[in-house]
Amino acid sequence: MKRIFSLVVILLIICGLIWVSCQKKVEEKVVKIGAILPLTGDAAKYGESAKEGIELAIEEINAEGGVKGHKIEIIYEDSQGLPTTGVSAFQKLITSNRVPAVIGGLFSSVTLAIAPIANREHVVVLSPTSSAPAITKAGDYIFRNCASDIFEGKIMAEAARKTLGLSKVAIIYINNDYGVGIKDVFKKEFTALGGKILAEEAFDQGATDFRTQITKVKQANPEAVYIIGYRELGSLLKQAKELGLNVQFLSTVMFEDPEILKIAGDAAEGVIYSARAYNPKSKEPIVKKFVEKYEMKYHKEPDIFAALSYDAVLILAKAMEIGGFTADGIKEAIYGIRDFQGVAGVTSFDENGDVVKPAVLKIVRNSKFMKYSGR
């Protein structure tokens, strides 16, 4: 009887050891990465699109066996689009979850706020949409797969002077790293080409009343107004029309948001803006496949936030395939990525973790975003 009891105990111990061993193997086959997105607050729309793009990419990668046999798991934290909240979110990801890499933030101010911590703690940060020039020198562990404002600001400054023949422009911009960065680049390039900036008026993120800024700009009598912001631009345009500011409006890639058109109504007609090369109507197989899968899953067309966030996941997966699952391995692998074909264009990283991607001009015609082909 004792022998039987002893055998049962031994068998239970062996089963327990096997179970623990299996559990460890399961754990070893999952790699966790973080994502800091604005999931609530005024910028939640952008976070929603980015999350959907990330989820679609994760599903595809894991369905094909993951990365080196490891399934990818995303841990989301909400930044609300605010630097201080973003820092708290980042701290949680690296202390509680110990992730080697983080996708985000979406806004330059958030990315710049978490950059010092990422560099100190050796955690890779890959932002899909942060474009402030300051990110170029933000540190060895900071990357982005969208172009810097230096590129976009230069494109619009050249278009304003050479294509549109404008010589006197005013600027109304959001007062954060993104807004200030692109405003400064545009101003530098536009004045270098012989143009004049007649007024510069700032507004806070999430603002709803722009009448003071509009009135001051109107008094300056510009030929055009360069508006830089997020969804606030819809109300800005509507109020500009109400106050009789009837000039050419110029804007940035952030303008291509259907909600802006919905808010602004016919006040958005004729706005010219710089846009990413991403085209959801493209017939390229990689883009077409992405759009079809996205529309099937979410019942809407993917915007630039979804596309760039989708690409960010694939870039991290490629980096892990090459360099393994440590932050340093991922970092070195990203620096070596050249001509990565994503849905939002071809991506190569330079020594600063920056990319250069082509941009195009677009215009609002009959409440639709269309490629600009001249007046």
C-alpha positions, 0 to 999 in steps of 0.5 A, a space after each residue: 500500500 505504501 509503495 502504491 502511495 509512493 508511486 502516486 506521489 511520484 507520478 503527481 510530482 512528475 506531472 507537476 514538473 511537466 506542467 510547470 515546464 509546459 507553462 514555461 515553454 508557453 511563456 517563452 513563446 510569447 513576446 510582449 511589446 507596448 503601445 502608447 496611444 490616445 485611447 480616450 480624450 480629444 485625440 481618441 479617434 487617432 488612437 482608435 485607428 492606430 490600434 485597429 492597424 496594430 491589431 490587424 498586423 498582429 493577427 496576420 503575424 501570429 496566424 503565420 506562426 509569429 516571430 521565430 515561433 513567438 506570438 506577439 502580444 500587445 499591451 496598450 496604455 492610454 496617453 490621452 494625447 498628453 505628455 504627462 499621461 504618456 510618461 506615466 503610461 510608459 513607466 508602467 510598460 517598462 516597469 510592470 510589463 518589462 517590454 523591450 519595445 513600444 509603439 508610440 506615441 502618436 503625437 510628437 509631444 508624447 514621444 519627446 516626453 518619453 524619449 529620455 526615459 527610453 534612452 536611459 532604460 534602453 527601451 526601443 520607441 517606434 512612433 508611427 506618426 510623430 513628426 517634430 524635427 526635435 525627434 531626430 536628435 531624441 536619442 539612440 532608441 527613438 525611431 519613427 516611420 513617418 517623415 519629419 516636419 522638416 520635409 513636410 514644412 519644406 514641401 508646403 513652403 515650396 508649393 506656396 511660393 512656387 506653385 501657388 505664387 503666394 508671397 504673404 502668409 499667416 500661420 495659425 498653429 497648435 501650441 505643442 511640439 508638432 505645431 511649433 516644429 512644423 510652423 518654424 520649418 515652414 517659416 524658415 523655408 518660406 522666407 528663404 524663398 522671398 515670402 513674408 509671414 505676416 502673423 503667427 497665432 497659437 492655440 491650445 490642443 483641444 481648443 474650440 474658440 479661435 475667434 481671437 486668432 482669426 481676427 488678428 490674422 484677418 487684420 494682417 491681410 494675408 493672401 493665405 493662412 497655413 493652419 496646423 493642428 488636429 481635429 480642431 481645424 474643422 471648427 477653426 475653418 468654420 469660424 473663419 468663414 463666419 468672420 469673413 476670412 476668405 483666403 486660401 487655406 493651407 494645411 498639413 497631413 493631419 488635415 486628411 480626417 473625415 471628421 474635419 470635413 464634417 465639422 467644417 462643412 463647405 468652409 473646408 472647400 479648396 483647402 490645399 494640404 501636404 499628404 503622405 504617399 499612402 493611397 487607400 485606393 492604390 492598386 498595389 497588391 500590398 496596399 490592396 490586400 491591407 485595405 480589403 482586410 481592414 474594411 472586412 474587419 472594421 467596415 471602414 477605409 483605413 486612414 494614415 494612422 491605421 496604415 503607419 501603425 500597421 507598418 510599425 508592427 511589421 517593422 518591429 517584427 522584422 527587427 526581432 526576426 533579425 536581432 532577437 527580442 532584446 531592446 538592443 538587438 531590436 534597436 540595431 536591427 532597425 538601424 539596418 532596415 533598408 527599403 522595407 515595403 509597407 502599405 504606407 510606402 518604402 521605409 529605410 532608417 538613417 543614422 538618426 532613426 528617421 525616414 524620408 518618404 515622398 509627399 504629395 499635395 491634395 485639395 478638398 473638392 466637393 467635400 472630398 480629399 483629392 490629389 491637387 493638379 493645379 488651379 
